[in-house]
Amino acid sequence: MPRPKTKTSTTTLKMTPEVRDLWQRSAAQECRSLTNMFEVMVRQYARQINVRLDSASAPGPDVQQG
């Protein structure tokens, strides 16, 4: 899959070791990086609770969404 042509930002997260372990295991089970797994989980949750990006902040058509 080609990388997005948009700039990315760095974020630091603090979490319990248990949550970190679940995150790592989930990513490994789906052969994903931690970053990609996080993005997939956020997108899935946002869809589940009906949160949408406004068109001004949405990625362009060349960026594939999870």
PyMOL Python script that loads the backbone (N, CA, C, O; Angstrom):
from pymol import cmd

cmd.read_pdbstr("""\
ATOM      1  N   MET A   1       0.851  -1.181   0.000  1.00  0.00           N
ATOM      2  CA  MET A   1       0.000   0.000   0.000  1.00  0.00           C
ATOM      3  C   MET A   1       0.895   1.242   0.000  1.00  0.00           C
ATOM      4  O   MET A   1       1.802   1.335   0.827  1.00  0.00           O
ATOM      5  N   PRO A   2       0.666   2.186  -0.895  1.00  0.00           N
ATOM      6  CA  PRO A   2       1.482   3.403  -0.919  1.00  0.00           C
ATOM      7  C   PRO A   2       1.229   4.255   0.319  1.00  0.00           C
ATOM      8  O   PRO A   2       0.127   4.279   0.868  1.00  0.00           O
ATOM      9  N   ARG A   3       2.269   4.945   0.737  1.00  0.00           N
ATOM     10  CA  ARG A   3       2.158   5.819   1.910  1.00  0.00           C
ATOM     11  C   ARG A   3       1.386   7.074   1.541  1.00  0.00           C
ATOM     12  O   ARG A   3       1.459   7.535   0.402  1.00  0.00           O
ATOM     13  N   PRO A   4       0.640   7.635   2.501  1.00  0.00           N
ATOM     14  CA  PRO A   4      -0.088   8.876   2.235  1.00  0.00           C
ATOM     15  C   PRO A   4       0.863   9.995   1.845  1.00  0.00           C
ATOM     16  O   PRO A   4       1.993  10.051   2.330  1.00  0.00           O
ATOM     17  N   LYS A   5       0.415  10.876   0.980  1.00  0.00           N
ATOM     18  CA  LYS A   5       1.230  12.003   0.548  1.00  0.00           C
ATOM     19  C   LYS A   5       1.024  13.220   1.444  1.00  0.00           C
ATOM     20  O   LYS A   5       1.527  14.306   1.157  1.00  0.00           O
ATOM     21  N   THR A   6       0.284  13.027   2.525  1.00  0.00           N
ATOM     22  CA  THR A   6       0.069  14.123   3.459  1.00  0.00           C
ATOM     23  C   THR A   6       1.088  14.036   4.581  1.00  0.00           C
ATOM     24  O   THR A   6       1.631  12.968   4.859  1.00  0.00           O
ATOM     25  N   LYS A   7       1.343  15.171   5.224  1.00  0.00           N
ATOM     26  CA  LYS A   7       2.266  15.185   6.353  1.00  0.00           C
ATOM     27  C   LYS A   7       1.610  14.510   7.548  1.00  0.00           C
ATOM     28  O   LYS A   7       0.393  14.573   7.724  1.00  0.00           O
ATOM     29  N   THR A   8       2.419  13.876   8.351  1.00  0.00           N
ATOM     30  CA  THR A   8       1.914  13.230   9.558  1.00  0.00           C
ATOM     31  C   THR A   8       2.426  13.995  10.767  1.00  0.00           C
ATOM     32  O   THR A   8       3.375  14.772  10.660  1.00  0.00           O
ATOM     33  N   SER A   9       1.805  13.779  11.907  1.00  0.00           N
ATOM     34  CA  SER A   9       2.263  14.422  13.132  1.00  0.00           C
ATOM     35  C   SER A   9       2.629  13.340  14.142  1.00  0.00           C
ATOM     36  O   SER A   9       2.101  12.229  14.105  1.00  0.00           O
ATOM     37  N   THR A  10       3.531  13.684  15.032  1.00  0.00           N
ATOM     38  CA  THR A  10       3.968  12.763  16.070  1.00  0.00           C
ATOM     39  C   THR A  10       3.138  12.985  17.320  1.00  0.00           C
ATOM     40  O   THR A  10       2.880  14.122  17.714  1.00  0.00           O
ATOM     41  N   THR A  11       2.725  11.898  17.936  1.00  0.00           N
ATOM     42  CA  THR A  11       1.928  11.955  19.151  1.00  0.00           C
ATOM     43  C   THR A  11       2.529  10.999  20.164  1.00  0.00           C
ATOM     44  O   THR A  11       2.928   9.886  19.819  1.00  0.00           O
ATOM     45  N   THR A  12       2.593  11.431  21.401  1.00  0.00           N
ATOM     46  CA  THR A  12       3.070  10.574  22.473  1.00  0.00           C
ATOM     47  C   THR A  12       1.878  10.128  23.307  1.00  0.00           C
ATOM     48  O   THR A  12       1.031  10.939  23.679  1.00  0.00           O
ATOM     49  N   LEU A  13       1.821   8.853  23.593  1.00  0.00           N
ATOM     50  CA  LEU A  13       0.720   8.296  24.379  1.00  0.00           C
ATOM     51  C   LEU A  13       1.265   7.658  25.652  1.00  0.00           C
ATOM     52  O   LEU A  13       2.327   7.036  25.645  1.00  0.00           O
ATOM     53  N   LYS A  14       0.523   7.822  26.739  1.00  0.00           N
ATOM     54  CA  LYS A  14       0.826   7.086  27.961  1.00  0.00           C
ATOM     55  C   LYS A  14      -0.315   6.114  28.175  1.00  0.00           C
ATOM     56  O   LYS A  14      -1.485   6.485  28.081  1.00  0.00           O
ATOM     57  N   MET A  15       0.030   4.861  28.465  1.00  0.00           N
ATOM     58  CA  MET A  15      -0.989   3.847  28.696  1.00  0.00           C
ATOM     59  C   MET A  15      -0.443   2.807  29.654  1.00  0.00           C
ATOM     60  O   MET A  15       0.764   2.710  29.876  1.00  0.00           O
ATOM     61  N   THR A  16      -1.348   2.040  30.211  1.00  0.00           N
ATOM     62  CA  THR A  16      -0.933   0.984  31.119  1.00  0.00           C
ATOM     63  C   THR A  16      -0.215  -0.109  30.329  1.00  0.00           C
ATOM     64  O   THR A  16      -0.448  -0.270  29.131  1.00  0.00           O
ATOM     65  N   PRO A  17       0.643  -0.848  30.993  1.00  0.00           N
ATOM     66  CA  PRO A  17       1.307  -1.959  30.298  1.00  0.00           C
ATOM     67  C   PRO A  17       0.320  -2.967  29.722  1.00  0.00           C
ATOM     68  O   PRO A  17       0.585  -3.567  28.680  1.00  0.00           O
ATOM     69  N   GLU A  18      -0.806  -3.157  30.387  1.00  0.00           N
ATOM     70  CA  GLU A  18      -1.808  -4.103  29.895  1.00  0.00           C
ATOM     71  C   GLU A  18      -2.404  -3.647  28.563  1.00  0.00           C
ATOM     72  O   GLU A  18      -2.575  -4.450  27.646  1.00  0.00           O
ATOM     73  N   VAL A  19      -2.719  -2.351  28.463  1.00  0.00           N
ATOM     74  CA  VAL A  19      -3.278  -1.825  27.218  1.00  0.00           C
ATOM     75  C   VAL A  19      -2.224  -1.870  26.115  1.00  0.00           C
ATOM     76  O   VAL A  19      -2.537  -2.204  24.973  1.00  0.00           O
ATOM     77  N   ARG A  20      -0.985  -1.538  26.446  1.00  0.00           N
ATOM     78  CA  ARG A  20       0.102  -1.600  25.463  1.00  0.00           C
ATOM     79  C   ARG A  20       0.246  -3.034  24.937  1.00  0.00           C
ATOM     80  O   ARG A  20       0.422  -3.247  23.737  1.00  0.00           O
ATOM     81  N   ASP A  21       0.170  -4.006  25.839  1.00  0.00           N
ATOM     82  CA  ASP A  21       0.285  -5.401  25.441  1.00  0.00           C
ATOM     83  C   ASP A  21      -0.866  -5.805  24.512  1.00  0.00           C
ATOM     84  O   ASP A  21      -0.644  -6.482  23.508  1.00  0.00           O
ATOM     85  N   LEU A  22      -2.083  -5.395  24.843  1.00  0.00           N
ATOM     86  CA  LEU A  22      -3.229  -5.688  23.978  1.00  0.00           C
ATOM     87  C   LEU A  22      -3.058  -5.055  22.604  1.00  0.00           C
ATOM     88  O   LEU A  22      -3.368  -5.673  21.585  1.00  0.00           O
ATOM     89  N   TRP A  23      -2.564  -3.827  22.581  1.00  0.00           N
ATOM     90  CA  TRP A  23      -2.319  -3.116  21.324  1.00  0.00           C
ATOM     91  C   TRP A  23      -1.295  -3.877  20.483  1.00  0.00           C
ATOM     92  O   TRP A  23      -1.501  -4.097  19.289  1.00  0.00           O
ATOM     93  N   GLN A  24      -0.190  -4.276  21.116  1.00  0.00           N
ATOM     94  CA  GLN A  24       0.852  -5.001  20.391  1.00  0.00           C
ATOM     95  C   GLN A  24       0.352  -6.352  19.881  1.00  0.00           C
ATOM     96  O   GLN A  24       0.644  -6.733  18.747  1.00  0.00           O
ATOM     97  N   ARG A  25      -0.389  -7.065  20.699  1.00  0.00           N
ATOM     98  CA  ARG A  25      -0.906  -8.368  20.284  1.00  0.00           C
ATOM     99  C   ARG A  25      -1.914  -8.230  19.146  1.00  0.00           C
ATOM    100  O   ARG A  25      -1.931  -9.037  18.217  1.00  0.00           O
ATOM    101  N   SER A  26      -2.749  -7.204  19.230  1.00  0.00           N
ATOM    102  CA  SER A  26      -3.738  -6.969  18.165  1.00  0.00           C
ATOM    103  C   SER A  26      -3.037  -6.657  16.852  1.00  0.00           C
ATOM    104  O   SER A  26      -3.406  -7.187  15.804  1.00  0.00           O
ATOM    105  N   ALA A  27      -2.024  -5.798  16.910  1.00  0.00           N
ATOM    106  CA  ALA A  27      -1.272  -5.443  15.700  1.00  0.00           C
ATOM    107  C   ALA A  27      -0.572  -6.667  15.122  1.00  0.00           C
ATOM    108  O   ALA A  27      -0.605  -6.895  13.912  1.00  0.00           O
ATOM    109  N   ALA A  28       0.057  -7.447  15.982  1.00  0.00           N
ATOM    110  CA  ALA A  28       0.779  -8.630  15.509  1.00  0.00           C
ATOM    111  C   ALA A  28      -0.169  -9.638  14.868  1.00  0.00           C
ATOM    112  O   ALA A  28       0.161 -10.239  13.845  1.00  0.00           O
ATOM    113  N   GLN A  29      -1.331  -9.824  15.458  1.00  0.00           N
ATOM    114  CA  GLN A  29      -2.289 -10.789  14.923  1.00  0.00           C
ATOM    115  C   GLN A  29      -2.749 -10.411  13.521  1.00  0.00           C
ATOM    116  O   GLN A  29      -3.046 -11.284  12.705  1.00  0.00           O
ATOM    117  N   GLU A  30      -2.810  -9.100  13.238  1.00  0.00           N
ATOM    118  CA  GLU A  30      -3.240  -8.639  11.915  1.00  0.00           C
ATOM    119  C   GLU A  30      -2.070  -8.238  11.026  1.00  0.00           C
ATOM    120  O   GLU A  30      -2.272  -7.668   9.955  1.00  0.00           O
ATOM    121  N   CYS A  31      -0.841  -8.534  11.464  1.00  0.00           N
ATOM    122  CA  CYS A  31       0.380  -8.198  10.711  1.00  0.00           C
ATOM    123  C   CYS A  31       0.423  -6.710  10.373  1.00  0.00           C
ATOM    124  O   CYS A  31       0.709  -6.332   9.237  1.00  0.00           O
ATOM    125  N   ARG A  32       0.134  -5.870  11.371  1.00  0.00           N
ATOM    126  CA  ARG A  32       0.138  -4.428  11.196  1.00  0.00           C
ATOM    127  C   ARG A  32       1.194  -3.813  12.102  1.00  0.00           C
ATOM    128  O   ARG A  32       1.595  -4.403  13.106  1.00  0.00           O
ATOM    129  N   SER A  33       1.641  -2.607  11.727  1.00  0.00           N
ATOM    130  CA  SER A  33       2.497  -1.847  12.630  1.00  0.00           C
ATOM    131  C   SER A  33       1.614  -1.286  13.748  1.00  0.00           C
ATOM    132  O   SER A  33       0.390  -1.246  13.621  1.00  0.00           O
ATOM    133  N   LEU A  34       2.242  -0.855  14.837  1.00  0.00           N
ATOM    134  CA  LEU A  34       1.470  -0.250  15.927  1.00  0.00           C
ATOM    135  C   LEU A  34       0.755   1.001  15.442  1.00  0.00           C
ATOM    136  O   LEU A  34      -0.398   1.241  15.801  1.00  0.00           O
ATOM    137  N   THR A  35       1.435   1.797  14.627  1.00  0.00           N
ATOM    138  CA  THR A  35       0.826   3.022  14.112  1.00  0.00           C
ATOM    139  C   THR A  35      -0.396   2.694  13.271  1.00  0.00           C
ATOM    140  O   THR A  35      -1.456   3.295  13.447  1.00  0.00           O
ATOM    141  N   ASN A  36      -0.252   1.753  12.366  1.00  0.00           N
ATOM    142  CA  ASN A  36      -1.375   1.399  11.508  1.00  0.00           C
ATOM    143  C   ASN A  36      -2.517   0.807  12.322  1.00  0.00           C
ATOM    144  O   ASN A  36      -3.682   1.101  12.054  1.00  0.00           O
ATOM    145  N   MET A  37      -2.201  -0.019  13.307  1.00  0.00           N
ATOM    146  CA  MET A  37      -3.248  -0.610  14.147  1.00  0.00           C
ATOM    147  C   MET A  37      -4.000   0.474  14.897  1.00  0.00           C
ATOM    148  O   MET A  37      -5.225   0.414  15.010  1.00  0.00           O
ATOM    149  N   PHE A  38      -3.286   1.460  15.407  1.00  0.00           N
ATOM    150  CA  PHE A  38      -3.927   2.568  16.126  1.00  0.00           C
ATOM    151  C   PHE A  38      -4.881   3.328  15.198  1.00  0.00           C
ATOM    152  O   PHE A  38      -6.013   3.631  15.576  1.00  0.00           O
ATOM    153  N   GLU A  39      -4.417   3.630  13.988  1.00  0.00           N
ATOM    154  CA  GLU A  39      -5.258   4.350  13.033  1.00  0.00           C
ATOM    155  C   GLU A  39      -6.506   3.544  12.686  1.00  0.00           C
ATOM    156  O   GLU A  39      -7.602   4.098  12.607  1.00  0.00           O
ATOM    157  N   VAL A  40      -6.343   2.240  12.479  1.00  0.00           N
ATOM    158  CA  VAL A  40      -7.481   1.383  12.161  1.00  0.00           C
ATOM    159  C   VAL A  40      -8.481   1.391  13.314  1.00  0.00           C
ATOM    160  O   VAL A  40      -9.686   1.519  13.094  1.00  0.00           O
ATOM    161  N   MET A  41      -7.981   1.256  14.545  1.00  0.00           N
ATOM    162  CA  MET A  41      -8.879   1.222  15.704  1.00  0.00           C
ATOM    163  C   MET A  41      -9.629   2.543  15.875  1.00  0.00           C
ATOM    164  O   MET A  41     -10.824   2.541  16.169  1.00  0.00           O
ATOM    165  N   VAL A  42      -8.938   3.666  15.692  1.00  0.00           N
ATOM    166  CA  VAL A  42      -9.590   4.970  15.837  1.00  0.00           C
ATOM    167  C   VAL A  42     -10.647   5.154  14.758  1.00  0.00           C
ATOM    168  O   VAL A  42     -11.754   5.611  15.041  1.00  0.00           O
ATOM    169  N   ARG A  43     -10.310   4.801  13.529  1.00  0.00           N
ATOM    170  CA  ARG A  43     -11.290   4.939  12.435  1.00  0.00           C
ATOM    171  C   ARG A  43     -12.513   4.052  12.662  1.00  0.00           C
ATOM    172  O   ARG A  43     -13.646   4.479  12.442  1.00  0.00           O
ATOM    173  N   GLN A  44     -12.278   2.813  13.105  1.00  0.00           N
ATOM    174  CA  GLN A  44     -13.403   1.912  13.366  1.00  0.00           C
ATOM    175  C   GLN A  44     -14.283   2.447  14.492  1.00  0.00           C
ATOM    176  O   GLN A  44     -15.510   2.413  14.389  1.00  0.00           O
ATOM    177  N   TYR A  45     -13.673   2.934  15.553  1.00  0.00           N
ATOM    178  CA  TYR A  45     -14.450   3.454  16.678  1.00  0.00           C
ATOM    179  C   TYR A  45     -15.224   4.708  16.265  1.00  0.00           C
ATOM    180  O   TYR A  45     -16.391   4.872  16.620  1.00  0.00           O
ATOM    181  N   ALA A  46     -14.564   5.585  15.514  1.00  0.00           N
ATOM    182  CA  ALA A  46     -15.238   6.805  15.059  1.00  0.00           C
ATOM    183  C   ALA A  46     -16.460   6.455  14.203  1.00  0.00           C
ATOM    184  O   ALA A  46     -17.515   7.073  14.345  1.00  0.00           O
ATOM    185  N   ARG A  47     -16.318   5.472  13.321  1.00  0.00           N
ATOM    186  CA  ARG A  47     -17.464   5.022  12.515  1.00  0.00           C
ATOM    187  C   ARG A  47     -18.564   4.470  13.407  1.00  0.00           C
ATOM    188  O   ARG A  47     -19.745   4.743  13.192  1.00  0.00           O
ATOM    189  N   GLN A  48     -18.173   3.697  14.402  1.00  0.00           N
ATOM    190  CA  GLN A  48     -19.136   3.073  15.314  1.00  0.00           C
ATOM    191  C   GLN A  48     -19.965   4.113  16.060  1.00  0.00           C
ATOM    192  O   GLN A  48     -21.158   3.905  16.277  1.00  0.00           O
ATOM    193  N   ILE A  49     -19.348   5.235  16.456  1.00  0.00           N
ATOM    194  CA  ILE A  49     -20.087   6.253  17.209  1.00  0.00           C
ATOM    195  C   ILE A  49     -20.529   7.411  16.313  1.00  0.00           C
ATOM    196  O   ILE A  49     -20.971   8.450  16.803  1.00  0.00           O
ATOM    197  N   ASN A  50     -20.407   7.226  15.007  1.00  0.00           N
ATOM    198  CA  ASN A  50     -20.890   8.197  14.023  1.00  0.00           C
ATOM    199  C   ASN A  50     -20.137   9.525  14.025  1.00  0.00           C
ATOM    200  O   ASN A  50     -20.746  10.582  13.861  1.00  0.00           O
ATOM    201  N   VAL A  51     -18.851   9.480  14.204  1.00  0.00           N
ATOM    202  CA  VAL A  51     -18.016  10.682  14.119  1.00  0.00           C
ATOM    203  C   VAL A  51     -17.416  10.714  12.724  1.00  0.00           C
ATOM    204  O   VAL A  51     -16.836   9.726  12.273  1.00  0.00           O
ATOM    205  N   ARG A  52     -17.550  11.831  12.047  1.00  0.00           N
ATOM    206  CA  ARG A  52     -17.053  11.982  10.678  1.00  0.00           C
ATOM    207  C   ARG A  52     -16.085  13.151  10.590  1.00  0.00           C
ATOM    208  O   ARG A  52     -16.195  14.124  11.336  1.00  0.00           O
ATOM    209  N   LEU A  53     -15.137  13.041   9.670  1.00  0.00           N
ATOM    210  CA  LEU A  53     -14.248  14.162   9.371  1.00  0.00           C
ATOM    211  C   LEU A  53     -15.014  15.182   8.547  1.00  0.00           C
ATOM    212  O   LEU A  53     -15.821  14.818   7.691  1.00  0.00           O
ATOM    213  N   ASP A  54     -14.764  16.454   8.804  1.00  0.00           N
ATOM    214  CA  ASP A  54     -15.337  17.452   7.900  1.00  0.00           C
ATOM    215  C   ASP A  54     -14.511  17.444   6.626  1.00  0.00           C
ATOM    216  O   ASP A  54     -13.357  17.016   6.645  1.00  0.00           O
ATOM    217  N   SER A  55     -15.066  17.901   5.537  1.00  0.00           N
ATOM    218  CA  SER A  55     -14.389  17.800   4.237  1.00  0.00           C
ATOM    219  C   SER A  55     -13.088  18.590   4.198  1.00  0.00           C
ATOM    220  O   SER A  55     -12.201  18.247   3.416  1.00  0.00           O
ATOM    221  N   ALA A  56     -12.939  19.629   5.007  1.00  0.00           N
ATOM    222  CA  ALA A  56     -11.703  20.426   5.001  1.00  0.00           C
ATOM    223  C   ALA A  56     -10.529  19.644   5.580  1.00  0.00           C
ATOM    224  O   ALA A  56      -9.389  19.855   5.165  1.00  0.00           O
ATOM    225  N   SER A  57     -10.785  18.747   6.531  1.00  0.00           N
ATOM    226  CA  SER A  57      -9.681  18.017   7.140  1.00  0.00           C
ATOM    227  C   SER A  57      -9.568  16.582   6.648  1.00  0.00           C
ATOM    228  O   SER A  57      -8.674  15.851   7.073  1.00  0.00           O
ATOM    229  N   ALA A  58     -10.459  16.174   5.764  1.00  0.00           N
ATOM    230  CA  ALA A  58     -10.423  14.812   5.246  1.00  0.00           C
ATOM    231  C   ALA A  58      -9.233  14.629   4.318  1.00  0.00           C
ATOM    232  O   ALA A  58      -8.864  15.561   3.604  1.00  0.00           O
ATOM    233  N   PRO A  59      -8.619  13.433   4.313  1.00  0.00           N
ATOM    234  CA  PRO A  59      -7.516  13.174   3.396  1.00  0.00           C
ATOM    235  C   PRO A  59      -7.982  13.182   1.957  1.00  0.00           C
ATOM    236  O   PRO A  59      -9.160  12.971   1.669  1.00  0.00           O
ATOM    237  N   GLY A  60      -7.060  13.424   1.071  1.00  0.00           N
ATOM    238  CA  GLY A  60      -7.370  13.463  -0.343  1.00  0.00           C
ATOM    239  C   GLY A  60      -7.749  12.093  -0.874  1.00  0.00           C
ATOM    240  O   GLY A  60      -7.665  11.110  -0.138  1.00  0.00           O
ATOM    241  N   PRO A  61      -8.167  11.999  -2.138  1.00  0.00           N
ATOM    242  CA  PRO A  61      -8.636  10.741  -2.709  1.00  0.00           C
ATOM    243  C   PRO A  61      -7.541   9.705  -2.831  1.00  0.00           C
ATOM    244  O   PRO A  61      -7.845   8.518  -2.952  1.00  0.00           O
ATOM    245  N   ASP A  62      -6.254  10.109  -2.804  1.00  0.00           N
ATOM    246  CA  ASP A  62      -5.175   9.130  -2.934  1.00  0.00           C
ATOM    247  C   ASP A  62      -4.837   8.459  -1.614  1.00  0.00           C
ATOM    248  O   ASP A  62      -4.002   7.555  -1.582  1.00  0.00           O
ATOM    249  N   VAL A  63      -5.461   8.877  -0.532  1.00  0.00           N
ATOM    250  CA  VAL A  63      -5.213   8.284   0.772  1.00  0.00           C
ATOM    251  C   VAL A  63      -6.309   7.288   1.073  1.00  0.00           C
ATOM    252  O   VAL A  63      -7.489   7.633   1.128  1.00  0.00           O
ATOM    253  N   GLN A  64      -5.896   6.035   1.269  1.00  0.00           N
ATOM    254  CA  GLN A  64      -6.873   4.973   1.524  1.00  0.00           C
ATOM    255  C   GLN A  64      -7.270   4.986   2.981  1.00  0.00           C
ATOM    256  O   GLN A  64      -6.408   5.032   3.858  1.00  0.00           O
ATOM    257  N   GLN A  65      -8.566   4.947   3.256  1.00  0.00           N
ATOM    258  CA  GLN A  65      -9.047   4.928   4.625  1.00  0.00           C
ATOM    259  C   GLN A  65      -9.385   3.512   5.029  1.00  0.00           C
ATOM    260  O   GLN A  65      -9.886   2.715   4.236  1.00  0.00           O
ATOM    261  N   GLY A  66      -9.082   3.205   6.350  1.00  0.00           N
ATOM    262  CA  GLY A  66      -9.235   1.888   6.914  1.00  0.00           C
ATOM    263  C   GLY A  66     -10.568   1.321   6.822  1.00  0.00           C
ATOM    264  O   GLY A  66     -10.794   0.199   7.276  1.00  0.00           O
TER     265      GLY A  66
END
""", "prot")
cmd.dss("prot")
cmd.show_as("cartoon", "prot")
cmd.util.cbc("prot")
cmd.orient("prot")
